[in-house]
Amino acid sequence: MYAIVRTGGKQYQVAPGDRVRVEKLAGDVGDTVELDDVLMVVDGEETKIGQPVLEGVKVIAQITEQGKAKKIVVFKKKRRKGYQVKKGHRQLFTALEVKDISA
């Protein structure tokens, strides 16, 4: 059994027991999160597809980590103009462990 969920503007395929990194969600480590934007659920031969989301279906997950990803360096330069800008960015993320898909 697996589901396609939408969170943080992205879609993820998750199954019970999976660990996935998503965009930052509110909560502390150990908290339980319910993802309501379930787009599709596949259970063996049975497939349910939402238009756009399935009503009454939730993915229950537990927060295992709140952190920052590796640093990305953004460097801009215009030749012969003396223009250089160097910036760094670390995206915030939430690591989830999927506990259950309630269909």
Jmol script that loads the backbone (N, CA, C; Angstrom):
load data "model"
ATOM      1  N   MET A   1       0.849  -1.183   0.000  1.00  0.00           N
ATOM      2  CA  MET A   1       0.000   0.000   0.000  1.00  0.00           C
ATOM      3  C   MET A   1       0.889   1.239   0.000  1.00  0.00           C
ATOM      4  N   TYR A   2       0.568   2.184  -0.867  1.00  0.00           N
ATOM      5  CA  TYR A   2       1.274   3.458  -0.873  1.00  0.00           C
ATOM      6  C   TYR A   2       0.321   4.570  -1.277  1.00  0.00           C
ATOM      7  N   ALA A   3       0.767   5.816  -1.039  1.00  0.00           N
ATOM      8  CA  ALA A   3      -0.058   6.979  -1.347  1.00  0.00           C
ATOM      9  C   ALA A   3       0.817   8.063  -1.951  1.00  0.00           C
ATOM     10  N   ILE A   4       0.180   8.938  -2.716  1.00  0.00           N
ATOM     11  CA  ILE A   4       0.829  10.140  -3.238  1.00  0.00           C
ATOM     12  C   ILE A   4       0.246  11.311  -2.457  1.00  0.00           C
ATOM     13  N   VAL A   5       1.116  12.038  -1.739  1.00  0.00           N
ATOM     14  CA  VAL A   5       0.663  13.175  -0.947  1.00  0.00           C
ATOM     15  C   VAL A   5       1.315  14.454  -1.451  1.00  0.00           C
ATOM     16  N   ARG A   6       0.638  15.568  -1.209  1.00  0.00           N
ATOM     17  CA  ARG A   6       1.149  16.879  -1.604  1.00  0.00           C
ATOM     18  C   ARG A   6       1.376  17.702  -0.349  1.00  0.00           C
ATOM     19  N   THR A   7       2.610  18.191  -0.194  1.00  0.00           N
ATOM     20  CA  THR A   7       2.940  19.077   0.915  1.00  0.00           C
ATOM     21  C   THR A   7       4.104  19.957   0.500  1.00  0.00           C
ATOM     22  N   GLY A   8       4.035  21.218   0.873  1.00  0.00           N
ATOM     23  CA  GLY A   8       5.105  22.147   0.538  1.00  0.00           C
ATOM     24  C   GLY A   8       5.238  22.404  -0.946  1.00  0.00           C
ATOM     25  N   GLY A   9       4.145  22.237  -1.709  1.00  0.00           N
ATOM     26  CA  GLY A   9       4.187  22.483  -3.144  1.00  0.00           C
ATOM     27  C   GLY A   9       4.817  21.358  -3.945  1.00  0.00           C
ATOM     28  N   LYS A  10       5.091  20.226  -3.301  1.00  0.00           N
ATOM     29  CA  LYS A  10       5.693  19.082  -3.981  1.00  0.00           C
ATOM     30  C   LYS A  10       4.862  17.835  -3.699  1.00  0.00           C
ATOM     31  N   GLN A  11       5.059  16.802  -4.516  1.00  0.00           N
ATOM     32  CA  GLN A  11       4.343  15.551  -4.333  1.00  0.00           C
ATOM     33  C   GLN A  11       5.336  14.455  -3.961  1.00  0.00           C
ATOM     34  N   TYR A  12       4.926  13.587  -3.038  1.00  0.00           N
ATOM     35  CA  TYR A  12       5.778  12.518  -2.550  1.00  0.00           C
ATOM     36  C   TYR A  12       5.010  11.205  -2.563  1.00  0.00           C
ATOM     37  N   GLN A  13       5.696  10.118  -2.928  1.00  0.00           N
ATOM     38  CA  GLN A  13       5.125   8.785  -2.825  1.00  0.00           C
ATOM     39  C   GLN A  13       5.578   8.206  -1.494  1.00  0.00           C
ATOM     40  N   VAL A  14       4.623   7.844  -0.637  1.00  0.00           N
ATOM     41  CA  VAL A  14       4.947   7.351   0.691  1.00  0.00           C
ATOM     42  C   VAL A  14       4.219   6.046   0.964  1.00  0.00           C
ATOM     43  N   ALA A  15       4.850   5.219   1.784  1.00  0.00           N
ATOM     44  CA  ALA A  15       4.264   3.962   2.248  1.00  0.00           C
ATOM     45  C   ALA A  15       4.539   3.864   3.742  1.00  0.00           C
ATOM     46  N   PRO A  16       3.766   3.075   4.476  1.00  0.00           N
ATOM     47  CA  PRO A  16       4.028   2.925   5.909  1.00  0.00           C
ATOM     48  C   PRO A  16       5.459   2.435   6.153  1.00  0.00           C
ATOM     49  N   GLY A  17       6.148   3.122   7.073  1.00  0.00           N
ATOM     50  CA  GLY A  17       7.531   2.784   7.375  1.00  0.00           C
ATOM     51  C   GLY A  17       8.551   3.625   6.631  1.00  0.00           C
ATOM     52  N   ASP A  18       8.134   4.369   5.617  1.00  0.00           N
ATOM     53  CA  ASP A  18       9.057   5.210   4.850  1.00  0.00           C
ATOM     54  C   ASP A  18       9.488   6.422   5.660  1.00  0.00           C
ATOM     55  N   ARG A  19      10.703   6.900   5.371  1.00  0.00           N
ATOM     56  CA  ARG A  19      11.193   8.165   5.912  1.00  0.00           C
ATOM     57  C   ARG A  19      11.369   9.113   4.733  1.00  0.00           C
ATOM     58  N   VAL A  20      10.837  10.315   4.872  1.00  0.00           N
ATOM     59  CA  VAL A  20      10.874  11.276   3.772  1.00  0.00           C
ATOM     60  C   VAL A  20      11.159  12.664   4.339  1.00  0.00           C
ATOM     61  N   ARG A  21      11.936  13.460   3.575  1.00  0.00           N
ATOM     62  CA  ARG A  21      12.212  14.860   3.937  1.00  0.00           C
ATOM     63  C   ARG A  21      11.285  15.755   3.140  1.00  0.00           C
ATOM     64  N   VAL A  22      10.541  16.598   3.846  1.00  0.00           N
ATOM     65  CA  VAL A  22       9.606  17.515   3.199  1.00  0.00           C
ATOM     66  C   VAL A  22       9.969  18.939   3.598  1.00  0.00           C
ATOM     67  N   GLU A  23       9.329  19.907   2.975  1.00  0.00           N
ATOM     68  CA  GLU A  23       9.521  21.300   3.363  1.00  0.00           C
ATOM     69  C   GLU A  23       9.082  21.478   4.812  1.00  0.00           C
ATOM     70  N   LYS A  24       9.624  22.477   5.476  1.00  0.00           N
ATOM     71  CA  LYS A  24       9.426  22.686   6.917  1.00  0.00           C
ATOM     72  C   LYS A  24       7.954  22.683   7.301  1.00  0.00           C
ATOM     73  N   LEU A  25       7.632  21.865   8.312  1.00  0.00           N
ATOM     74  CA  LEU A  25       6.300  21.825   8.907  1.00  0.00           C
ATOM     75  C   LEU A  25       6.402  22.247  10.371  1.00  0.00           C
ATOM     76  N   ALA A  26       5.341  22.822  10.890  1.00  0.00           N
ATOM     77  CA  ALA A  26       5.328  23.238  12.287  1.00  0.00           C
ATOM     78  C   ALA A  26       5.248  22.008  13.180  1.00  0.00           C
ATOM     79  N   GLY A  27       5.985  22.040  14.285  1.00  0.00           N
ATOM     80  CA  GLY A  27       5.940  20.939  15.242  1.00  0.00           C
ATOM     81  C   GLY A  27       7.325  20.612  15.756  1.00  0.00           C
ATOM     82  N   ASP A  28       7.349  19.824  16.829  1.00  0.00           N
ATOM     83  CA  ASP A  28       8.602  19.414  17.445  1.00  0.00           C
ATOM     84  C   ASP A  28       8.872  17.950  17.124  1.00  0.00           C
ATOM     85  N   VAL A  29      10.102  17.528  17.378  1.00  0.00           N
ATOM     86  CA  VAL A  29      10.472  16.132  17.165  1.00  0.00           C
ATOM     87  C   VAL A  29       9.621  15.255  18.071  1.00  0.00           C
ATOM     88  N   GLY A  30       9.037  14.217  17.482  1.00  0.00           N
ATOM     89  CA  GLY A  30       8.160  13.318  18.229  1.00  0.00           C
ATOM     90  C   GLY A  30       6.685  13.608  18.036  1.00  0.00           C
ATOM     91  N   ASP A  31       6.353  14.781  17.510  1.00  0.00           N
ATOM     92  CA  ASP A  31       4.945  15.123  17.271  1.00  0.00           C
ATOM     93  C   ASP A  31       4.389  14.314  16.103  1.00  0.00           C
ATOM     94  N   THR A  32       3.075  14.142  16.103  1.00  0.00           N
ATOM     95  CA  THR A  32       2.387  13.449  15.022  1.00  0.00           C
ATOM     96  C   THR A  32       1.773  14.481  14.076  1.00  0.00           C
ATOM     97  N   VAL A  33       1.912  14.227  12.774  1.00  0.00           N
ATOM     98  CA  VAL A  33       1.412  15.138  11.745  1.00  0.00           C
ATOM     99  C   VAL A  33       0.454  14.370  10.848  1.00  0.00           C
ATOM    100  N   GLU A  34      -0.659  15.002  10.487  1.00  0.00           N
ATOM    101  CA  GLU A  34      -1.601  14.410   9.540  1.00  0.00           C
ATOM    102  C   GLU A  34      -1.502  15.166   8.224  1.00  0.00           C
ATOM    103  N   LEU A  35      -1.214  14.459   7.156  1.00  0.00           N
ATOM    104  CA  LEU A  35      -1.169  15.050   5.820  1.00  0.00           C
ATOM    105  C   LEU A  35      -2.499  14.762   5.144  1.00  0.00           C
ATOM    106  N   ASP A  36      -3.271  15.831   4.871  1.00  0.00           N
ATOM    107  CA  ASP A  36      -4.624  15.674   4.342  1.00  0.00           C
ATOM    108  C   ASP A  36      -4.695  15.721   2.820  1.00  0.00           C
ATOM    109  N   ASP A  37      -3.705  16.309   2.168  1.00  0.00           N
ATOM    110  CA  ASP A  37      -3.721  16.412   0.704  1.00  0.00           C
ATOM    111  C   ASP A  37      -3.230  15.113   0.080  1.00  0.00           C
ATOM    112  N   VAL A  38      -4.085  14.095   0.096  1.00  0.00           N
ATOM    113  CA  VAL A  38      -3.751  12.793  -0.489  1.00  0.00           C
ATOM    114  C   VAL A  38      -4.345  12.765  -1.889  1.00  0.00           C
ATOM    115  N   LEU A  39      -3.487  12.613  -2.889  1.00  0.00           N
ATOM    116  CA  LEU A  39      -3.917  12.653  -4.282  1.00  0.00           C
ATOM    117  C   LEU A  39      -4.296  11.278  -4.811  1.00  0.00           C
ATOM    118  N   MET A  40      -3.624  10.228  -4.308  1.00  0.00           N
ATOM    119  CA  MET A  40      -3.888   8.883  -4.814  1.00  0.00           C
ATOM    120  C   MET A  40      -3.500   7.860  -3.758  1.00  0.00           C
ATOM    121  N   VAL A  41      -4.248   6.761  -3.690  1.00  0.00           N
ATOM    122  CA  VAL A  41      -3.929   5.646  -2.802  1.00  0.00           C
ATOM    123  C   VAL A  41      -4.001   4.362  -3.609  1.00  0.00           C
ATOM    124  N   VAL A  42      -2.960   3.537  -3.498  1.00  0.00           N
ATOM    125  CA  VAL A  42      -2.930   2.243  -4.167  1.00  0.00           C
ATOM    126  C   VAL A  42      -2.819   1.174  -3.098  1.00  0.00           C
ATOM    127  N   ASP A  43      -3.795   0.245  -3.080  1.00  0.00           N
ATOM    128  CA  ASP A  43      -3.809  -0.846  -2.111  1.00  0.00           C
ATOM    129  C   ASP A  43      -3.966  -2.150  -2.882  1.00  0.00           C
ATOM    130  N   GLY A  44      -2.844  -2.759  -3.238  1.00  0.00           N
ATOM    131  CA  GLY A  44      -2.883  -3.990  -4.039  1.00  0.00           C
ATOM    132  C   GLY A  44      -3.397  -3.689  -5.436  1.00  0.00           C
ATOM    133  N   GLU A  45      -4.527  -4.278  -5.776  1.00  0.00           N
ATOM    134  CA  GLU A  45      -5.133  -4.066  -7.097  1.00  0.00           C
ATOM    135  C   GLU A  45      -6.058  -2.855  -7.115  1.00  0.00           C
ATOM    136  N   GLU A  46      -6.450  -2.373  -5.947  1.00  0.00           N
ATOM    137  CA  GLU A  46      -7.406  -1.267  -5.861  1.00  0.00           C
ATOM    138  C   GLU A  46      -6.675   0.079  -5.887  1.00  0.00           C
ATOM    139  N   THR A  47      -7.091   0.977  -6.777  1.00  0.00           N
ATOM    140  CA  THR A  47      -6.496   2.301  -6.898  1.00  0.00           C
ATOM    141  C   THR A  47      -7.585   3.349  -6.768  1.00  0.00           C
ATOM    142  N   LYS A  48      -7.352   4.322  -5.880  1.00  0.00           N
ATOM    143  CA  LYS A  48      -8.284   5.445  -5.720  1.00  0.00           C
ATOM    144  C   LYS A  48      -7.543   6.711  -6.122  1.00  0.00           C
ATOM    145  N   ILE A  49      -8.143   7.469  -7.030  1.00  0.00           N
ATOM    146  CA  ILE A  49      -7.540   8.706  -7.512  1.00  0.00           C
ATOM    147  C   ILE A  49      -8.483   9.851  -7.183  1.00  0.00           C
ATOM    148  N   GLY A  50      -7.957  10.905  -6.564  1.00  0.00           N
ATOM    149  CA  GLY A  50      -8.763  12.057  -6.184  1.00  0.00           C
ATOM    150  C   GLY A  50      -8.883  13.057  -7.304  1.00  0.00           C
ATOM    151  N   GLN A  51      -9.883  13.925  -7.170  1.00  0.00           N
ATOM    152  CA  GLN A  51     -10.093  14.970  -8.175  1.00  0.00           C
ATOM    153  C   GLN A  51     -10.305  16.298  -7.479  1.00  0.00           C
ATOM    154  N   PRO A  52      -9.322  17.019  -6.990  1.00  0.00           N
ATOM    155  CA  PRO A  52      -7.896  16.688  -6.999  1.00  0.00           C
ATOM    156  C   PRO A  52      -7.444  15.879  -5.795  1.00  0.00           C
ATOM    157  N   VAL A  53      -8.175  15.917  -4.651  1.00  0.00           N
ATOM    158  CA  VAL A  53      -7.743  15.165  -3.471  1.00  0.00           C
ATOM    159  C   VAL A  53      -8.820  14.169  -3.058  1.00  0.00           C
ATOM    160  N   LEU A  54      -8.413  13.145  -2.316  1.00  0.00           N
ATOM    161  CA  LEU A  54      -9.351  12.165  -1.794  1.00  0.00           C
ATOM    162  C   LEU A  54      -9.919  12.662  -0.470  1.00  0.00           C
ATOM    163  N   GLU A  55     -11.220  12.571  -0.320  1.00  0.00           N
ATOM    164  CA  GLU A  55     -11.878  13.008   0.912  1.00  0.00           C
ATOM    165  C   GLU A  55     -11.805  11.895   1.954  1.00  0.00           C
ATOM    166  N   GLY A  56     -11.486  12.270   3.190  1.00  0.00           N
ATOM    167  CA  GLY A  56     -11.483  11.315   4.284  1.00  0.00           C
ATOM    168  C   GLY A  56     -10.255  10.420   4.362  1.00  0.00           C
ATOM    169  N   VAL A  57      -9.260  10.658   3.535  1.00  0.00           N
ATOM    170  CA  VAL A  57      -8.034   9.859   3.555  1.00  0.00           C
ATOM    171  C   VAL A  57      -6.919  10.720   4.129  1.00  0.00           C
ATOM    172  N   LYS A  58      -6.171  10.141   5.073  1.00  0.00           N
ATOM    173  CA  LYS A  58      -5.077  10.869   5.718  1.00  0.00           C
ATOM    174  C   LYS A  58      -3.841   9.997   5.770  1.00  0.00           C
ATOM    175  N   VAL A  59      -2.693  10.645   5.737  1.00  0.00           N
ATOM    176  CA  VAL A  59      -1.426   9.968   5.982  1.00  0.00           C
ATOM    177  C   VAL A  59      -0.930  10.477   7.334  1.00  0.00           C
ATOM    178  N   ILE A  60      -0.711   9.554   8.247  1.00  0.00           N
ATOM    179  CA  ILE A  60      -0.263   9.909   9.586  1.00  0.00           C
ATOM    180  C   ILE A  60       1.231   9.644   9.673  1.00  0.00           C
ATOM    181  N   ALA A  61       1.979  10.674  10.076  1.00  0.00           N
ATOM    182  CA  ALA A  61       3.434  10.569  10.153  1.00  0.00           C
ATOM    183  C   ALA A  61       3.926  11.184  11.456  1.00  0.00           C
ATOM    184  N   GLN A  62       5.145  10.805  11.838  1.00  0.00           N
ATOM    185  CA  GLN A  62       5.764  11.337  13.045  1.00  0.00           C
ATOM    186  C   GLN A  62       7.012  12.115  12.647  1.00  0.00           C
ATOM    187  N   ILE A  63       7.201  13.286  13.265  1.00  0.00           N
ATOM    188  CA  ILE A  63       8.376  14.108  12.978  1.00  0.00           C
ATOM    189  C   ILE A  63       9.588  13.479  13.655  1.00  0.00           C
ATOM    190  N   THR A  64      10.621  13.166  12.847  1.00  0.00           N
ATOM    191  CA  THR A  64      11.837  12.572  13.400  1.00  0.00           C
ATOM    192  C   THR A  64      12.978  13.569  13.464  1.00  0.00           C
ATOM    193  N   GLU A  65      12.908  14.646  12.665  1.00  0.00           N
ATOM    194  CA  GLU A  65      13.994  15.622  12.660  1.00  0.00           C
ATOM    195  C   GLU A  65      13.501  16.946  12.091  1.00  0.00           C
ATOM    196  N   GLN A  66      13.985  18.037  12.672  1.00  0.00           N
ATOM    197  CA  GLN A  66      13.802  19.381  12.129  1.00  0.00           C
ATOM    198  C   GLN A  66      15.206  19.906  11.879  1.00  0.00           C
ATOM    199  N   GLY A  67      15.503  20.339  10.659  1.00  0.00           N
ATOM    200  CA  GLY A  67      16.868  20.764  10.412  1.00  0.00           C
ATOM    201  C   GLY A  67      17.017  21.629   9.185  1.00  0.00           C
ATOM    202  N   LYS A  68      18.284  21.822   8.804  1.00  0.00           N
ATOM    203  CA  LYS A  68      18.634  22.587   7.617  1.00  0.00           C
ATOM    204  C   LYS A  68      19.421  21.689   6.670  1.00  0.00           C
ATOM    205  N   ALA A  69      19.179  21.847   5.392  1.00  0.00           N
ATOM    206  CA  ALA A  69      19.897  21.070   4.387  1.00  0.00           C
ATOM    207  C   ALA A  69      21.303  21.634   4.201  1.00  0.00           C
ATOM    208  N   LYS A  70      22.090  20.999   3.339  1.00  0.00           N
ATOM    209  CA  LYS A  70      23.428  21.489   3.058  1.00  0.00           C
ATOM    210  C   LYS A  70      23.369  22.871   2.434  1.00  0.00           C
ATOM    211  N   LYS A  71      24.442  23.626   2.629  1.00  0.00           N
ATOM    212  CA  LYS A  71      24.493  24.986   2.106  1.00  0.00           C
ATOM    213  C   LYS A  71      24.654  24.975   0.594  1.00  0.00           C
ATOM    214  N   ILE A  72      23.900  25.843  -0.051  1.00  0.00           N
ATOM    215  CA  ILE A  72      24.010  26.073  -1.493  1.00  0.00           C
ATOM    216  C   ILE A  72      24.599  27.465  -1.670  1.00  0.00           C
ATOM    217  N   VAL A  73      25.664  27.571  -2.474  1.00  0.00           N
ATOM    218  CA  VAL A  73      26.307  28.854  -2.711  1.00  0.00           C
ATOM    219  C   VAL A  73      25.753  29.442  -4.003  1.00  0.00           C
ATOM    220  N   VAL A  74      25.277  30.696  -3.919  1.00  0.00           N
ATOM    221  CA  VAL A  74      24.772  31.424  -5.076  1.00  0.00           C
ATOM    222  C   VAL A  74      25.784  32.519  -5.382  1.00  0.00           C
ATOM    223  N   PHE A  75      26.420  32.443  -6.536  1.00  0.00           N
ATOM    224  CA  PHE A  75      27.455  33.410  -6.904  1.00  0.00           C
ATOM    225  C   PHE A  75      27.062  34.084  -8.206  1.00  0.00           C
ATOM    226  N   LYS A  76      26.987  35.420  -8.170  1.00  0.00           N
ATOM    227  CA  LYS A  76      26.642  36.206  -9.357  1.00  0.00           C
ATOM    228  C   LYS A  76      27.823  37.088  -9.718  1.00  0.00           C
ATOM    229  N   LYS A  77      28.070  37.234 -11.005  1.00  0.00           N
ATOM    230  CA  LYS A  77      29.206  38.045 -11.441  1.00  0.00           C
ATOM    231  C   LYS A  77      28.910  38.601 -12.827  1.00  0.00           C
ATOM    232  N   LYS A  78      29.318  39.851 -13.029  1.00  0.00           N
ATOM    233  CA  LYS A  78      29.263  40.443 -14.362  1.00  0.00           C
ATOM    234  C   LYS A  78      30.687  40.804 -14.744  1.00  0.00           C
ATOM    235  N   ARG A  79      31.142  40.267 -15.823  1.00  0.00           N
ATOM    236  CA  ARG A  79      32.542  40.459 -16.185  1.00  0.00           C
ATOM    237  C   ARG A  79      32.839  41.915 -16.550  1.00  0.00           C
ATOM    238  N   ARG A  80      34.025  42.322 -16.182  1.00  0.00           N
ATOM    239  CA  ARG A  80      34.567  43.656 -16.464  1.00  0.00           C
ATOM    240  C   ARG A  80      33.795  44.791 -15.794  1.00  0.00           C
ATOM    241  N   LYS A  81      32.913  44.517 -14.886  1.00  0.00           N
ATOM    242  CA  LYS A  81      32.127  45.568 -14.237  1.00  0.00           C
ATOM    243  C   LYS A  81      32.430  45.678 -12.744  1.00  0.00           C
ATOM    244  N   GLY A  82      33.199  44.760 -12.205  1.00  0.00           N
ATOM    245  CA  GLY A  82      33.499  44.793 -10.779  1.00  0.00           C
ATOM    246  C   GLY A  82      32.330  44.364  -9.913  1.00  0.00           C
ATOM    247  N   TYR A  83      31.371  43.656 -10.488  1.00  0.00           N
ATOM    248  CA  TYR A  83      30.171  43.231  -9.763  1.00  0.00           C
ATOM    249  C   TYR A  83      30.297  41.761  -9.387  1.00  0.00           C
ATOM    250  N   GLN A  84      30.309  41.481  -8.093  1.00  0.00           N
ATOM    251  CA  GLN A  84      30.308  40.113  -7.587  1.00  0.00           C
ATOM    252  C   GLN A  84      29.448  40.056  -6.337  1.00  0.00           C
ATOM    253  N   VAL A  85      28.581  39.050  -6.268  1.00  0.00           N
ATOM    254  CA  VAL A  85      27.760  38.830  -5.087  1.00  0.00           C
ATOM    255  C   VAL A  85      27.826  37.350  -4.752  1.00  0.00           C
ATOM    256  N   LYS A  86      28.149  37.027  -3.514  1.00  0.00           N
ATOM    257  CA  LYS A  86      28.190  35.643  -3.066  1.00  0.00           C
ATOM    258  C   LYS A  86      27.236  35.498  -1.890  1.00  0.00           C
ATOM    259  N   LYS A  87      26.250  34.612  -2.043  1.00  0.00           N
ATOM    260  CA  LYS A  87      25.267  34.367  -0.996  1.00  0.00           C
ATOM    261  C   LYS A  87      25.178  32.872  -0.742  1.00  0.00           C
ATOM    262  N   GLY A  88      24.794  32.520   0.458  1.00  0.00           N
ATOM    263  CA  GLY A  88      24.573  31.129   0.806  1.00  0.00           C
ATOM    264  C   GLY A  88      23.141  30.929   1.264  1.00  0.00           C
ATOM    265  N   HIS A  89      22.641  29.709   1.075  1.00  0.00           N
ATOM    266  CA  HIS A  89      21.262  29.406   1.471  1.00  0.00           C
ATOM    267  C   HIS A  89      21.202  27.986   2.026  1.00  0.00           C
ATOM    268  N   ARG A  90      20.510  27.829   3.158  1.00  0.00           N
ATOM    269  CA  ARG A  90      20.256  26.509   3.723  1.00  0.00           C
ATOM    270  C   ARG A  90      18.755  26.352   3.897  1.00  0.00           C
ATOM    271  N   GLN A  91      18.158  25.449   3.135  1.00  0.00           N
ATOM    272  CA  GLN A  91      16.713  25.236   3.161  1.00  0.00           C
ATOM    273  C   GLN A  91      16.312  24.467   4.418  1.00  0.00           C
ATOM    274  N   LEU A  92      15.267  24.920   5.081  1.00  0.00           N
ATOM    275  CA  LEU A  92      14.733  24.230   6.251  1.00  0.00           C
ATOM    276  C   LEU A  92      13.940  23.007   5.801  1.00  0.00           C
ATOM    277  N   PHE A  93      14.029  21.913   6.560  1.00  0.00           N
ATOM    278  CA  PHE A  93      13.275  20.710   6.215  1.00  0.00           C
ATOM    279  C   PHE A  93      12.748  20.045   7.474  1.00  0.00           C
ATOM    280  N   THR A  94      11.785  19.156   7.261  1.00  0.00           N
ATOM    281  CA  THR A  94      11.243  18.313   8.311  1.00  0.00           C
ATOM    282  C   THR A  94      11.340  16.874   7.830  1.00  0.00           C
ATOM    283  N   ALA A  95      11.961  16.012   8.610  1.00  0.00           N
ATOM    284  CA  ALA A  95      12.039  14.589   8.274  1.00  0.00           C
ATOM    285  C   ALA A  95      10.854  13.887   8.945  1.00  0.00           C
ATOM    286  N   LEU A  96      10.118  13.118   8.146  1.00  0.00           N
ATOM    287  CA  LEU A  96       8.931  12.414   8.639  1.00  0.00           C
ATOM    288  C   LEU A  96       9.112  10.918   8.496  1.00  0.00           C
ATOM    289  N   GLU A  97       8.539  10.171   9.440  1.00  0.00           N
ATOM    290  CA  GLU A  97       8.432   8.726   9.311  1.00  0.00           C
ATOM    291  C   GLU A  97       6.943   8.408   9.210  1.00  0.00           C
ATOM    292  N   VAL A  98       6.550   7.797   8.095  1.00  0.00           N
ATOM    293  CA  VAL A  98       5.134   7.505   7.836  1.00  0.00           C
ATOM    294  C   VAL A  98       4.714   6.321   8.703  1.00  0.00           C
ATOM    295  N   LYS A  99       3.667   6.529   9.488  1.00  0.00           N
ATOM    296  CA  LYS A  99       3.160   5.488  10.380  1.00  0.00           C
ATOM    297  C   LYS A  99       2.010   4.720   9.760  1.00  0.00           C
ATOM    298  N   ASP A 100       1.057   5.452   9.141  1.00  0.00           N
ATOM    299  CA  ASP A 100      -0.155   4.779   8.670  1.00  0.00           C
ATOM    300  C   ASP A 100      -0.802   5.587   7.555  1.00  0.00           C
ATOM    301  N   ILE A 101      -1.513   4.880   6.688  1.00  0.00           N
ATOM    302  CA  ILE A 101      -2.340   5.516   5.649  1.00  0.00           C
ATOM    303  C   ILE A 101      -3.765   5.088   5.948  1.00  0.00           C
ATOM    304  N   SER A 102      -4.586   6.034   6.403  1.00  0.00           N
ATOM    305  CA  SER A 102      -5.973   5.694   6.735  1.00  0.00           C
ATOM    306  C   SER A 102      -6.859   5.981   5.539  1.00  0.00           C
ATOM    307  N   ALA A 103      -7.418   4.925   4.981  1.00  0.00           N
ATOM    308  CA  ALA A 103      -8.239   5.070   3.775  1.00  0.00           C
ATOM    309  C   ALA A 103      -9.703   4.839   4.086  1.00  0.00           C
TER     310      ALA A 103
END
end "model"
wireframe off; spacefill off
backbone 0.3
color backbone group
